[in-house]
Amino acid sequence: MTTKTTDQVAETEAAMTRMAENLKKVEALTVRLGQVMSSRETHQQALDGPNQELFTKAGQAYMAEALTNPAKLMEHQMGYWTKTVTHFMEAQQAFAKGKLEAPEDRTGQDRRFANPLWESHPYFNFVKQQYLINVDAVHQAVEDVTDMEPREKQRLAYFSRQITDMMSPTNFLATNPDALQRAVDTEGESLIKGLENLIADLEANDGELVVKLADDKAFRLGENIATAPGKVVFRNRMFELIQYAPTTKEVHKTPVLIFPPWINKFYILDLKEQNSLVKWITDQGYTLFMVSWVNPDPTYRDVGLEDYIEDGYLAAMNEVKAITGEKQVNAVGYCIAGTALSLTMSLLKQRDDTTVKSATFFTALTDFSDQGEFRPFLTDDFIDGIEAETADKGILPSIVMARTFSFLRSNDLVYGPAVKSYMMGETPPAFDLLYWNGDGANLPAKMAMQYLRGLCQRNELAEGKFDLMGHHLELGDLDAPLCAIACETDHIAPWKDSYRGVQQMGSKDKTFIMTQSGHIAGIVNPPSKGKYGHYTNDDLGLTHEDWLEGAKFTEGSWWPRWEKWLKKRSGKMIPARNPGDDGHPILGDAPGNYVKKKANH
């Protein structure tokens, strides 16, 4: 008896000690939280959501619907009330049986509610079912609104979905069984760790909340990520030029020059040896150059698309020609860099310059008439907010774009990771793709507004009205052989929109490939993985629906098909070129210096 009592006292004292330690941690963390929030950088309120006009219009449309079609709205309301009351009665009946069990659940599968307690425990099941009933009611209310322009209704649907996703019971400690169980199992340590994670994320982003998706301590550029051997052979204010070391004794005569998007870093194409497009291209026998864009700070305020073209594209092409002694290059543009490559090619055409022997476009948009899932962010209220933000800061901060992209997939890229990090106290995974995703870059103020106003909002390039550098740039000028790769489930550059732009390009030698998967996985798809297949169809005069209907599907990566296309336009084989062979100065090892600069420093 005495031993048991002594053990109980010891256990109680140990628990009190742990509690005191945790309280000290909470006190210290509270001080840190206050400091980071008091020093938080401000931003334009318009960037946090739509202005009140959208919801005012929705309210007016709803009232108009109530007056013109009251029976329809009454039916909607009665349906919601019936489901809610029936749900409550079924829960009461289950409770009255004297067993701790939930009523029948007819809500279907939802990844957020994977814990069995959402099905079996009456409390959690009631919360879950009622939440999903509420979500259905909100979405139905939006669907029932008829007196709104389609564009406005799409925005209303998007932001309504954001609100319902945010209010999911999985996002709150009191209604998340996983988080509650973790807190009990760890004696509250998980909540302390979660608070530490939250504050660390706030501190890393000057008070802005951006959920860290990957363990950034697990990766070191040039050591275990972006490791393809090469040298920096040129540098100016806009980019560093990397020439990769050859891996074959002979290479094709015409060099390949890749322009990655300057919204993110180039090493998405060189994450690791197994999925590195950089390594794969050099292994096929090509002299490969990569542009590594500078990460702009406020001193780049007045840098526009013309600077990216003149001091970026044209400068890089000239350096590659000087290093290799060739008169032409095979150019590749990824995402926004593909858009800018089309501008550059139109300019070169009007200058009678044939530097671009062939062009490849990875998930690039040149026709923005649809705007897809980005439409909610391309209205004047949001773009006006961006314009004010860039005028104030000189740049469009990376965090603005990161938030925008993340909320297009909010449950996967915002709320899910936030729950794991802040409520479960988990360390983000060591995942190279997610690490790259969080390593964004800023945009210069002038360039950002040229892109958003001229290309995205007004669609001036596709409509033949884009003037730059004293020239009238048009898609019809693109007459070099070209190959475009788009991705089936791409929500950033939808394949049908990419296809529509390619149709307007003037080349008589056009190839269009649609690969399975999305904006990144569809492109970074090495043959060794044996994963996503791709579609091809030589008839680009068809609508996108008919093109897909008649397309041939091929299992596996599109990389070998593209290389077969590229080989025909790359000249004879010659002895491999090593960086520095031509006497060009070597400025350092790949991946260079520009790629290492973080967006918020």
N, C-alpha and C positions, 0 to 999 in steps of 0.2 A: 504493500500500500504506500509505504514511504517512497519507494523507488518510483512508483507511478506518479505520485504527487510531484516529486522532484523533476521528473521528465516533463510533466505538464508545465511547471513553472519555467523550466529552461526553454521550452518551446514558445511559451508566451513572451518571455523576455526577448527571445530571438526575433519573434514577429514584431514586437514593439521597436526593436532596434532597426529592423528593415523598414518599418513604417516611418521612423524618424529620418532615416536616410533618404527615403523617397520624398518626404516633405521638404527636406533641404534641397533636393533636386528640383522639385516643383517651384520652390521659392527662387532659385537661381534661374530657372527657365523662364519664370514670369518676368524677371528683370530683363532678360535677353529679349523676350517678346515685346516688352514695352519699348526697349531701345530701337529694335528694328522697325516697329510700326511708327515710332515718332520721327524716324529719319527716312521714312518711305517716300520715294519719289512719286510725284503726282503725274497723272496723265489725263488726257481729254476724256471727259465723262461719256462722250458719244461712242467711245471704243468699247464700253461695257455692255451695250445693248441698243436696241432701236429707240428712237425718240417716242414721245407719248402719242404722236400722230398716228402711228400704226395701230395702237390699242384703241384710240378714239374711233378710228375708222371701223375697227372690228366691232366695237360696241354699237356704233350707229348701224352697221350692217345687220347685226343681230337683232336690234330693235325693229329695223325695217322688215326683217324676216318674220318677226313676231306679229307684226301688223298685217302683213300680206298673206302669211301662211301659218296662222296660229296652231292649227291642228298638227302640223309637222313638228313644231317645237314642243307642243304639249306631249306628243307621243315620245319624243326624245326624253323629256323630263320624267314622264311616267315610267319609261323603261329604266332610267337610272334609279328612281325611287324604289321600283319593284325589286331590282337586283340588290340594292342596299338592304332593304327590309328583309328580303328572303335570306340574304346572307346572315343577317343578325339572328333571325329566327332559327336557322339551321345550327348556328354556333350555340345558341341557347339550348336547343334540344340535345346537342351532343354533350354539353356540360351537365344537363339534367340527368343524364344516364349515370352520373357518378364516376365516370372514367376520364382520365386525362388524355383526351383524344380530340382531333379536329373533325369537322364535318367533311363531307365529300368535297374535293377540290377539283373544279373544272376549268381552272385558269390556264392550263397548258404549261409548256416548258419555257423557262427563262433562266439564262445562265447566271443571273444575279442571285437567284434563289436556289442554289445548288445544295445548301445544307439541308439534310433530311428534316430538321426541326421546322422548316417552313411548311412542310407537308403534315407533320405529325403533331406538333405542339399547338394547342388551341390558340394561345396568345399570338404567336408569330404567324400562324396561318390566317387568323382573323385580320391582322394588320396587312399581310401580303395581299389577301383577296380583295380587301376594301381598297387598297392602293390601286390595284389593277382595274377595279371597277371604276374608280375615279379617273384613271388615265383614259380608259375607253370613252368615258363621258366627255372629257375635254376634247379628245381627238374627234369625236362625233360632232361636237358643237362647232369645231372649226370646219369640218367637212360640210356641215349644214349651211354655212354662210355662203350665200350666192351673190350678194350685191357688193363684191370686191373685185378689183382687177386681179387677174391671175398672178401677176408678180407680187402684189401685196398679200394675196392669200398664201402664196408659197412662203413668204417671210413670216406670216402669222403662224403657219403650221410649224415652221422651223423653231421659232422661239417658244411656242407652246410646248413643243417636244423637249426643248432644253429645260423648261420649268418643271415638267413632269419627271424628267430624268433626275433632276437635282433633288426632287422631293422623295425619291425612292427610300423606303425604310432601311435599305442596306447602307445608306449614307449617314445614318445616325446611330450612335452608340446604344441607346436604349432599345432600339428595334433591330439590332444586328446580332444574331446569336453567335456568330463566329467571333466577333470582337469581344462580346461579353464573356464567352468561355475562355478566350485567350487571357483576358484580364484576371479572371479567377485563377486560372492555372499558373499564371506568373506573379500572383499577388500584386497586381497592378503595375508590374514592371513594363508590360507591353504598352501601357498608356504613357508612361514616362518616356519610353523610347519613341513612341509615336509623336509626342510633343517635341522631342528633340529633333526628329525628322522634319516636322512642320517648320520649326524655327530655322533649321539649317536651310531649308528650301527658300524661306522668306529672305534670309540673309544673303543667299547666293544671288538673289534677283532684286536687290534693293527694295524689299518690301512687297514686291509683286508675287502672288502665289502662282508658281508653276511647279507642278508635281514632277519630281525627279523620277524618270522611268527606268534608269539604269544606274548601276554603281560606277560612278565616274572615277573611282580610285582603282578600278580593275583594269583600266586601259591607259596605255602610254603610246602616243603617236610615234611611229618609227620603230617601236619595240615589239608590241604585240597587236598592232593595228596600223594600217597604212605602211606596210613593210616592204613593198616591192622595191628592189634596188634601183636607184637612179640618182641623177644629179640635177640641181638647180642650175640652169644654164643662162638664165636671163631674169632680170627683175626691174620693174618700174613701179610707178605709184599705184597701178591697177592690179598687177598680178605678178606671180612668179611662174616661170616656165620650167617644167620638169621634163627632162629627157630620160626615159627608162633604159636600163641596161638591156642589151639583147640577150635572148636565151637560146638563139639558134645561130649557126655559123653563117647562114645567109638570110637576107631580108628582102622584102619587096622594095623596089626602087622608090615608089611614092610613099612619103611618110603619112602617118595618121596623127591628127591633132584633135584632141577632145576638149570641148568647152563645157564644163559642168555648170550647174545652176549656182549663181552667187547668193542665193537665199540660204543654201547649206554648203557644206564643205565637200571637196572633190572625192574624199576617200570612201564614199559610198561605193565607189567602183574598185576599191582596194581594201575591203574590210579585213579579210584574212586570205591566206593562200588558196584555200579550198573554193572560195567563191569570188575571187578577184578577177574582174574583167580585164584589168591592167595586165596581170600575169598571163591570162589566157590569150590576149591579143599578141603579146610578145612571143608567147610559145608558138603561135601560128606563123611567125616569121615576119613581123612588121616593126619598123622604127616608130615608136610611140612617144608622143609628147602630150603632156597634160597641163592645162592652165589651172593654177591655184590662185583664186581671186583674193584680193585684199579684203579684210573685214573693216568696213568703213567706220570712221569716227566722225564727230561733228564737223571736222575740217573738210569733209567731203560733201558738205551741204549742196554745193552748186554743180556736182558731178551728175551728168545726165546720160541718157542712152547714147548720145553722140560720143561721149568720152569712153564708154564701154566698147563702142565700135572702133573708134580711132586708136585709142591707147590700149585697147584690149584685143579685139579680134584681129584688126589689121596689123598691129604691132607683133602679135604672136605669129601670125602667118608669115610675116616678113622675116622674123627670127628663124623660124623653122626652115624657110627656103634658104636663108643664108647659111645655116648650119649644115644642111644636107646637100646644098648645091642644086636643089630641084626647083622647078618653076611653078609647081603645083602641089597642093596638099589635098588629102581626103579628110574633110572636116566632119566632126560629130558635135551635135548640140543637144544637151539634155534639159528638158523642161523649159524654163524661162530662157536658158542659154540657146535652146533650139529656136525659140521665137526671135531672139536677137540675131541668131545666125541667118535667119531668113531676111532680116533687115539688111544685114551686111552683104548678103548675096545680091539683093536688089541694087544696093549702092555700087557694088563691084560691076554688075552688069552695065549700069549706066556710065561707068567709068571705062568700059571696054577692058576690064581686068579679068583674066581667066584663072586667077589663083586657085579657086576652088574647083578641083577636078571632079569630086563627087561630094555629096552631102548626106549625112545620116542624121535623122531626127529621133531622139528618144522621148516619148511622151510629151511632145511639143504642141502647143496650141498657137495657131495663127489666125483662126477665125473664132472670135469670142461672142458670136451672136446668141449663143444659148446660155453660157455662163454656169450651167449645171448647179451643183450644190453650193457654189460660191455666190449665187445670186443674192441671198440675204445680206451679204457683206459688200455688195457693189452698188448699193443705193446711195443717194447723195448724203443722207444723214451720216452714214458710217464713213464714207470717203471724205466728207467735210471734216469729220473728226480726225482722220488720218492726216489730212492736209494741215490742220491746226497743230497736230502733234509734231509733224516734220518741220513746220515753220518754227516751232518752239525749240526743238532739240537738234535740228540739222540732219537728223536721220530718222528712219522708221525703225525703232528698236526691234531686235529679233523677237523679243517677248511678245509683241503684238501679233506677229505672224504665227509664232508657236501656239499661242492661245487660239487663234482663228482655226488653224489646221486641226488642233486637238479637239475642239468642240464639234467638229464635223463627225467625230467618232467619240463622243463624250464619255460613254460608259466604259469603253475600252482604254481610252487615253487620258481620262481625267478622274472620274469617280472611282472606277475599279482600282487603279493604282493608289489613289488617295486613301481609300479604305485600308488597303494593305499596309501602306506606309504610316499613316497618322493614327489609325485605330488599332491595327494589329501590331504595329511596331516593327514591321519587317524591313530588312534592308533590301533596296531595289536589286533586281537580278543583274548579274554580270553578262549583259547581252549587248553585243557589239552594235547591232542595228539600232537598238534603242539609245545607246550611247551617242551614236552619230546623230540620231534624230534630235537629241537635246543640245547638240553642239551647233547652234544656228549662227547666222550672221546678220548684221544690220544692212539696211539699204539707204543709200544717199537720198536726201529729201527730194531733189529735183528728179532723179531717175524714178523714184517710187511714184511720183504723181504723173510723170509721163506715161508710165506703164498702166497705172490704174485708170487715169482719165482717158488717155488717147487710145490705148489698145483694149483694155478690158471694158470700160463703160461705153466708149463711142465706137469701138470696133473699126478704127480708122484704117488699119492695114488691109483687112479683108474687103473693106468697102472702097479701097483705092484713094484714101484721103490722108495718108500719114506722111507728113512732110518732116524731113530731118536732114541736117547738114547740107541744106541748099538743094535737096533732091526730093522728088515725089516718089516714095517707095511703094512698090506694089508686088503682090505675090506672083503675078504673071511674069515678072522678070527672072524668076528662078528657073533657069533653063539647063543647069547641070544635072547629070544623073543623080537621082536621089532615092533614098530608102527611108521609110518612116516606120517606126515600131511604136505601137500603142498597146494599152493594156485593158483587158476586158472589164475589170472591176475598178478601174482607176477613177477615184472620186475627185481628183485634183485636175487631171486633164482627160476627161471622158473620151473614149476611143472614137465615138461617132463625131465628136467635134474636131479631133485631130484629123480624122479622115476627110471631113468637109474642107479643112484648110488645104490639105494635100491636093484635093481635087482642083483647087484654084491655082496651083503652082504651074508655071509654064513649061516645065520639063516634059519632053516626050519619052523620057526613060524614068518611069516612076514605079517603085515597088512599095506595097503597103502590107505590113505584117501585124496582125493582132495576136498578142500573146495572152494566155490566161493569167489570172491574178491581178494585182494592183500596181500602183505607181512605182513601188520599189521592188517588190518580190517578182513582178513580171519582168523587170529589166535585169536584176541581179539573179539570174537563173542559170547557173552553170550546167553544162551537159552531164557532168558527173552525178548530179543529184537525181536525174531521171524524173524530174517533176513536170511542171506545167508545160502543156503543149501549146501549139499556135495555129492560127488560121491564115490562109493565103488565097488570094483571088486576083487574077491579072486585070480584070475588068473594073477600072476605077471610074467608069462613067455611070455606075449604078448608084442608087440610093444606098445608104449604109445598111438598111434592112435587107435589101436584095443582095448586096455584096456579101453579107454574112450568110444569107440563105444559100448562096452558091459557092461559098468558100470551102476549100479543102482543109481538113484538120490533120495536123501532123503531131504525133506524140513527141514530147521532149522539148528541149531548149531551142530557141530561135537563133542562138549564137552561131552554130555551124551554117545555117542557111544564110545569115548575113555575111559571114566570112567568105562563103562561096561567091556571093554577090560582090563583095569588096575586092576579092582577089582579081577579078576580071578588070578592075579599074585601078590596079596598083602597080602595073609594070612588071618588068623582068626581075629576076633574083640577082642580088649583088652581095658582096661581102658585108657582113654585119657592121653597123656603125656603133661605136662606143662613145658615150658622152666625153667630149674633150678631144676627140680624134682630129677635129678640124682646126684645133688651136683656139676654139672658143673658150673663154674663161669659165671655170667652174666656181660657182658661188656657194656651194654647200651640198650636203646630201639631201635626198628626198626623205621625208615629204616637205622639207623647206621650213621657212619661218612663218609665212603669212597664215598657214593653216592652224598654227598653234595659238593665235590670238583669239581670246574669248570675246563674245559679243558685248558683255557687260563690263569690260575692262578697257 
